[in-house]
Amino acid sequence: MKTVYTCFCTDIIHEGHKNVIAKARELGRVVVGALSDEALIRYNRFPTATLEERMAAYAQLDGVDEVVVQEDMLYDEILERLRPDYVIHGDNWREGPESAIRANVVSALEKFGGGCLIEVPYTTGEEARRVDRILKEKLSMPEYRRRRLKQLVKLCPIVKTLEVHSGLTGIIAEKTVVERNGKLDQFDAMWVSSLCDSTAKGKPDIELVDMSSRLRTIDDVMEVTTKPIILDGDTGGLTEHFVYNVRTLERMGVSAVIIEDKTGLKKNSLFGTEVEQTQAPIEDFCHKISAGKRVQLTEDFMIIARIESLILERGMEDALTRARAYVKAGADGIMIHSRKKDPAEIFEFCDKFRKEDKETPIVVVPTSFNSVTEEELAGHGVNIVIYANQLTRSAFPAMRNTAEEILKNHRALEADDKLMPFRDIITLIDEL
């Protein structure tokens, strides 16, 4: 009997999957691949069921003879092992980033025995749309979203995080997928920055935008996305206020808050020593961290301590001393910051910290040292990279240029060829 292979990456079976299995059954013995968690995160979305649960669900489908694990989104390894006569898939991967996966399948089939690719019409019925809605709603629930950052740190070489400051920018972070070297990639998490949130409201970045307003931004983002959120908590404010904010953020489903060890009126770290900035005494900041950890109700929420020693030119030993103390006080991660364009001091800190502590996640924001790659950062023990303000910085000049074009020409025609059609924007927004 001929062998037919298909790969599933779903948590819930709908009529489209059943159609694929029915067609495969007509051709021979059906083997279903369950995409691994690591590959699924890069390819599609975060799983809400374990790999074992997904495999069990696939095995129960009428017509399935065997279920195997496909470790990579590319098919080379699995096709070399199985040498199937047919690979069957929906025809929805002919265009867009997924076409790279299709090309890989065609090439692998030719390389490993000349099997045939069968494509069936993609199912777009009401049941399929309902299942997609269920999966999205499940992923957006606080208890699922909140724990996801810790899960990602364990699963990914490095967690890629993009700044968002509105529902629309949240959708961009959620839905942007690219093909690179034959594989698909996307952002893992979102960063709600106080700088960008303040800028979007036309306010200075001095903690003028209060937590109630910050929470409304988070709510706007959460309503249209599923990925985990890391909040820029500035200094955390008074300890007595911080503990209440921890409870609120945890209840909402935020995954982490990052607080910086400075006191007084907050000044953006990009100014460094150009403006007067005061670093908190270690004991005081440790007390704030411990107080926040004591009021948590789950193990999922993370309080990450941001160290300003390198920004304020206090030296490497001061940064390491603070890191040790903050971890001992209960910090779930350490963010180390630098204004220098060369990442050498960041690498030095990470290497020295990792010799002492192999487990505590390290977070970096490579705004100044932006030539460094994620692979280089991961090689020095970094777990989370935050692209902290790029969407805001790209939007401002584009909007200003458009405004200037309209003023110069007293019409919109000259600006129009630089603008995205509104129809394309609308298609990004899901309807219920």
C-alpha positions in Angstrom: 0.0 0.0 0.0 1.3 3.5 -0.9 2.1 5.9 1.9 0.5 9.3 2.2 1.9 12.0 4.5 0.3 15.2 5.8 1.4 17.5 8.7 -1.1 19.2 11.1 -0.4 22.2 13.3 -3.8 22.6 14.9 -5.1 22.2 18.4 -8.7 21.6 17.2 -9.9 19.5 14.3 -12.4 20.9 11.9 -13.9 19.9 8.6 -10.9 21.0 6.6 -8.6 18.5 8.4 -11.2 15.8 7.9 -11.3 16.6 4.2 -7.5 16.2 3.9 -7.6 12.8 5.7 -10.5 11.6 3.5 -8.6 12.4 0.4 -5.4 10.9 1.8 -7.3 7.7 2.6 -8.2 7.3 -1.0 -4.5 7.2 -1.9 -3.1 4.8 0.7 -1.9 4.4 4.2 -2.2 7.7 6.1 0.6 9.1 8.3 0.0 12.4 10.0 2.8 14.6 11.3 2.3 16.6 14.5 4.5 19.7 14.2 6.7 20.2 17.3 6.0 23.0 19.8 9.3 24.8 18.8 8.5 24.6 15.1 4.8 25.5 15.6 5.7 28.8 17.4 7.7 29.9 14.4 5.3 28.6 11.8 1.8 29.4 13.0 0.8 30.2 16.5 1.5 29.2 20.1 -0.1 25.8 20.9 -2.9 25.6 23.5 -2.6 21.8 23.7 0.6 19.8 24.4 2.3 17.9 21.7 1.1 14.6 23.3 -2.5 15.9 23.3 -2.3 17.0 19.7 -0.9 13.6 18.7 -3.7 11.8 20.5 -6.3 13.9 18.8 -4.9 13.2 15.4 -4.6 9.5 16.1 -8.4 9.3 16.8 -9.3 10.6 13.4 -11.0 8.1 11.2 -8.6 7.0 8.5 -5.3 7.8 10.3 -2.9 4.9 10.5 0.0 6.5 12.3 1.0 9.8 13.9 4.6 10.9 14.1 6.4 14.1 15.2 7.7 16.5 12.6 10.5 18.4 14.4 11.0 21.2 11.9 8.7 23.3 9.7 10.7 22.2 6.7 10.0 18.7 5.5 13.5 17.4 4.6 14.1 15.2 7.6 10.6 13.7 7.8 10.4 13.0 4.1 13.8 11.4 4.0 12.7 9.1 6.9 9.3 8.2 5.6 9.9 8.4 1.8 6.1 8.8 1.2 4.5 8.3 -2.2 2.3 11.4 -1.7 2.3 14.5 0.4 -1.1 16.1 0.8 -1.8 19.7 1.9 -4.4 22.4 1.4 -3.8 24.8 -1.5 -3.6 27.9 0.8 0.2 27.7 0.9 0.7 28.6 -2.8 1.1 32.4 -2.0 2.6 34.4 0.8 5.4 33.4 3.2 4.1 29.8 3.4 5.0 29.3 -0.3 8.6 28.8 0.9 7.4 25.7 2.8 5.6 24.4 -0.3 8.8 24.9 -2.4 10.7 22.9 0.2 8.3 20.0 0.0 8.5 19.9 -3.8 12.3 19.9 -3.7 12.4 17.3 -0.9 10.1 15.0 -2.8 12.3 15.1 -5.9 15.4 14.5 -3.7 14.0 11.6 -1.8 12.3 9.4 -4.3 10.0 11.4 -6.5 6.8 11.4 -4.5 3.8 13.4 -5.6 2.4 16.6 -4.0 -1.5 16.6 -3.8 -3.2 19.9 -3.0 -6.9 20.0 -1.9 -9.0 23.2 -1.9 -8.6 25.1 1.4 -11.7 24.9 3.6 -13.2 28.3 4.4 -16.6 27.2 5.7 -18.3 28.5 8.9 -17.0 25.6 11.0 -13.4 26.3 10.1 -13.8 30.0 10.9 -15.5 29.1 14.2 -12.6 26.9 15.1 -10.1 29.7 14.3 -12.1 32.1 16.5 -12.1 29.6 19.3 -8.4 29.1 19.1 -7.8 32.9 19.1 -10.1 33.5 22.0 -8.4 30.7 24.0 -5.0 32.2 23.3 -6.1 35.6 24.4 -7.5 34.5 27.8 -5.5 35.8 30.7 -4.5 32.5 32.1 -3.1 31.3 28.8 -1.5 34.6 27.7 0.2 35.3 31.1 2.1 32.0 31.3 3.3 32.1 27.7 6.4 34.2 28.2 7.9 31.7 30.6 7.0 28.9 28.2 8.7 30.8 25.3 11.9 31.4 27.3 12.2 27.6 27.7 11.3 26.8 24.0 13.0 29.5 22.0 16.7 30.3 21.5 15.7 33.9 22.0 12.3 35.6 22.5 11.8 38.3 19.9 9.7 41.2 21.3 8.3 44.2 19.4 7.1 47.5 20.8 3.4 48.2 20.5 1.4 51.3 21.6 -2.1 50.7 20.2 -4.4 48.0 18.9 -3.2 48.5 15.4 0.5 48.2 16.2 -0.5 45.2 18.3 -2.0 43.6 15.2 1.2 44.3 13.2 3.3 42.6 15.9 0.7 39.7 16.0 0.4 39.1 12.2 3.8 40.0 10.7 5.3 36.8 9.3 8.3 36.7 7.0 10.2 34.0 5.1 13.9 33.8 5.6 16.2 31.0 4.4 13.2 28.9 3.5 11.7 29.2 7.0 8.9 31.3 8.5 9.5 33.7 11.4 7.5 36.1 13.5 7.6 38.0 16.8 7.0 36.1 20.0 5.9 38.9 22.4 5.0 42.5 22.6 6.5 45.4 24.6 4.3 48.2 25.9 6.8 51.0 26.4 6.2 54.0 28.6 8.2 56.1 26.1 6.1 55.1 23.1 2.9 55.1 25.0 3.6 58.7 26.2 4.8 59.8 22.8 1.6 58.4 21.2 -0.3 60.7 23.6 2.0 63.7 22.9 3.3 63.6 26.5 6.9 63.6 27.8 8.4 60.4 29.1 8.5 61.3 32.8 5.8 59.0 34.2 3.3 61.7 33.4 0.9 59.1 31.8 -0.5 57.4 34.8 -1.1 53.7 35.2 -4.8 53.9 34.5 -4.0 55.3 31.1 -1.3 52.6 30.6 -3.8 49.9 31.4 -6.2 51.2 28.8 -3.5 50.9 26.2 -2.8 47.3 27.3 -6.5 46.6 27.1 -6.7 47.9 23.6 -3.8 45.7 22.6 -5.1 42.6 24.4 -8.5 42.9 22.7 -7.1 42.2 19.3 -4.0 40.1 19.9 -2.9 36.8 21.6 0.8 37.2 22.2 2.3 37.8 25.6 2.8 41.3 26.8 5.8 42.7 28.7 5.1 46.1 30.3 7.6 48.9 30.8 6.9 49.7 34.4 9.4 52.6 34.7 10.6 52.8 38.3 7.5 50.9 39.6 6.6 54.0 41.6 6.1 53.8 45.4 6.3 50.2 46.7 2.8 50.7 48.2 1.5 51.4 44.7 3.6 48.8 42.9 2.1 45.9 44.8 -1.4 46.9 43.6 -0.2 47.3 40.1 1.3 43.8 40.2 -2.0 42.3 41.1 -3.8 44.3 38.4 -1.4 43.3 35.7 -1.4 39.7 36.7 -5.2 39.6 36.7 -5.3 41.1 33.2 -3.0 38.5 31.8 0.2 40.6 31.4 3.2 38.3 31.4 5.9 40.5 32.9 6.7 44.0 34.2 10.2 45.5 34.0 11.1 48.1 36.6 14.3 50.1 36.6 16.4 50.9 39.7 16.2 54.7 39.6 14.5 57.1 41.9 12.9 60.5 41.6 11.4 62.1 38.5 12.0 59.5 35.7 14.3 60.6 32.9 14.7 58.5 29.8 17.9 56.3 29.9 18.8 57.5 26.4 20.0 60.7 28.1 22.4 58.8 30.4 24.6 61.1 32.4 23.6 64.2 30.3 20.7 64.8 32.8 20.8 64.2 36.6 19.6 60.7 37.4 19.7 58.9 40.7 20.0 55.2 41.1 18.0 53.6 43.9 19.9 52.1 46.9 20.1 48.3 46.4 18.2 47.6 49.6 15.3 49.8 48.6 15.0 48.3 45.2 15.2 44.7 46.6 12.4 45.6 49.0 10.2 46.7 46.1 10.9 43.5 44.2 10.2 41.3 47.2 7.0 43.2 48.0 5.8 42.6 44.4 6.6 38.9 44.5 4.8 38.4 47.8 1.4 39.6 46.4 1.4 37.5 43.3 -1.3 34.8 43.1 0.3 32.7 40.3 3.8 31.5 39.4 3.3 32.8 35.8 3.8 36.5 36.3 7.4 37.9 36.1 9.0 40.9 37.7 12.2 41.7 35.8 14.7 44.1 37.3 16.3 46.6 35.0 19.9 47.7 36.0 21.0 51.2 35.1 24.6 50.9 36.3 26.2 50.9 32.8 23.9 53.7 31.6 25.0 55.8 34.6 28.7 54.8 34.3 28.8 53.1 37.7 30.8 50.2 36.4 30.5 46.5 35.7 31.0 45.4 39.3 28.1 47.6 40.5 25.9 46.1 37.8 26.8 42.5 38.8 26.4 43.3 42.5 22.9 44.6 41.8 22.0 41.6 39.6 23.0 39.2 42.4 21.0 41.1 45.0 17.9 41.5 42.8 17.8 37.8 41.9 18.1 37.0 45.6 15.2 39.3 46.3 13.0 37.3 43.9 13.5 39.0 40.5 12.4 36.6 37.7 14.8 38.2 35.2 17.5 40.8 34.8 17.5 43.5 32.1 20.9 45.1 31.5 21.0 48.4 29.6 23.6 50.3 27.7 23.9 53.5 25.6 27.0 52.4 23.8 26.9 51.5 20.1 29.3 48.7 20.7 27.7 45.7 22.6 31.0 44.8 24.3 30.0 45.8 27.8 26.6 44.0 27.4 28.5 40.9 26.3 30.9 41.2 29.3 28.0 41.5 31.8 26.1 38.6 30.3 29.2 36.4 30.2 30.1 37.1 33.8 26.5 36.8 35.1 26.0 33.5 33.2 29.1 32.0 35.0 27.3 32.6 38.3 23.7 32.1 37.2 22.8 29.7 34.4 19.0 30.0 34.8 17.8 33.6 35.4 16.6 35.1 32.1 18.6 38.0 30.7 16.8 40.8 28.8 18.4 43.3 26.5 17.2 46.3 24.5 19.6 46.8 21.5 18.5 50.3 20.6 22.0 51.9 20.7 24.0 48.7 19.8 21.6 47.9 17.0 24.1 46.1 14.8 24.2 43.1 17.1 22.2 40.0 15.9 19.9 37.8 17.9 22.2 34.9 17.3 25.1 36.8 18.9 23.0 37.8 21.9 21.8 34.2 22.4 25.4 33.1 22.3 26.1 35.3 25.3 23.1 33.9 27.3 20.4 36.5 26.4 16.9 35.1 26.5 14.7 38.1 25.5 15.5 40.8 23.0 13.2 43.9 23.0 12.9 46.1 19.9 11.7 48.9 22.1 10.7 51.9 19.9 11.1 51.1 16.2 7.4 51.2 15.2 7.0 54.6 16.8 10.2 55.9 15.2 9.2 54.6 11.7 5.6 56.0 11.9 6.5 59.6 12.8 8.7 60.5 9.8 6.2 58.8 7.4 3.3 60.7 8.8 5.2 64.0 8.8 6.3 63.5 5.2 2.7 62.8 4.2 1.5 66.0 5.9 4.2 68.0 4.2 3.4 66.6 0.7 -0.3 67.5 1.1 0.6 71.1 2.2 3.1 71.6 -0.6 0.7 70.4 -3.4 -2.7 71.4 -1.9 -3.9 67.9 -2.7 -3.3 64.2 -1.7 -2.2 62.8 -5.1 1.5 63.2 -4.7 1.5 61.5 -1.3 -0.8 58.7 -2.4 1.8 56.4 -4.0 3.6 56.2 -0.6 0.5 55.1 1.2 -0.8 51.7 2.0 -4.3 51.1 0.5 -6.9 51.3 3.2 -8.4 48.1 1.9 -5.1 46.3 2.9 -5.3 47.8 6.4 -8.9 46.7 6.9 -8.0 43.1 5.9 -5.6 43.0 8.9 -8.5 43.5 11.3 -10.6 40.5 12.1 -14.4 40.6 12.3 -16.3 38.6 14.8 
